[in-house]
Amino acid sequence: MNERERWYVESDQNHTGWQVRRPNGSIVPLFTMKEDAIQYAAREAAARWEDDTVPTQLMIRRADGTFEDERTYGLDPHPPEG
């Protein structure tokens, strides 16, 4: 199975907004609202699976850097039960 591309939503270094870090390490220009960054990253990650069948994962961090949520697009080797 191919390695998943990982997208990240995280606070910027100055804690003035939210950034999306692409799998190649590049940063999307800053979002003021976290929800806007999540929506953008979710659309992009889902499109990579739907258009190119590249398994992707969206990792969402809190402002303190800890993980808040994770979303998987494509075949999940460890799907949740139920």
N, C-alpha and C positions, 0 to 999 in steps of 0.2 A: 504494500500500500504506500502511496506517495505521502511524503511529509506534508503536514498541514501548513498552510500559510497562516500566520498569526497577525491579526490586526489588534491594536491597543487603543483604548480611550483612556487618557490620563490627564492629570493636571499639568499645566506647563511649569517650567522651572521657577517662574516668578509667582506662581499661584494666582495669575490674573485671568485665567480662562482654561479651556479644555482643548486638548489637541488629539488628533488621530495620527498614530504612527503606523505607517504602512509596513508590509512584510519586508520591503527593501530598506527600511530604516528612515525613509523620507517622512517629513512631517507635513500634514495638511495645515493650511493657515488656521489660526486660532478661532475657536468657537467661544462665544460668551456664555452660552448655556450648555450644560452637560448633556441634556436630552437631545439637543441639536447635533452634537458630536456623535452620540450613540446612534441616532437615526441615520446619519451620513455613513458611518462605518458599517452599520448593519446592512444598508443597501449595497455598499461596495463589496462587502464580504459575500453576501448572498449572490450577487451577480457573478462573482468569480466561479462559484459552484454552478449556477444555472447556465451561464454562457460558455464556460471553459472546462467544466467538471473538475475544477481544482478544489479539493477539500480545504475549507477555511475554518478559522476559529476567531471569535471576537472576544477579547479579554478586556473587561471593564474594571478600572481601578477607582478606589475612593481618593479623595484629596490627599490622604496620608500615605498613599502608595499601596495599601493592602487591596487585595482583590475583592470586588463586590459581586461580580457575575461573570459568567462565561457562556457564550452561545456557539454552537457548532453547526456548520453548514456542510452537508454532504454526509457520507457514511461515517457514523459515529462508532468507533470501536468499543466504547463504554457507554451505551445509552442508559438513561435513567430507568429504573424499574417502574412498572405500572403504567 
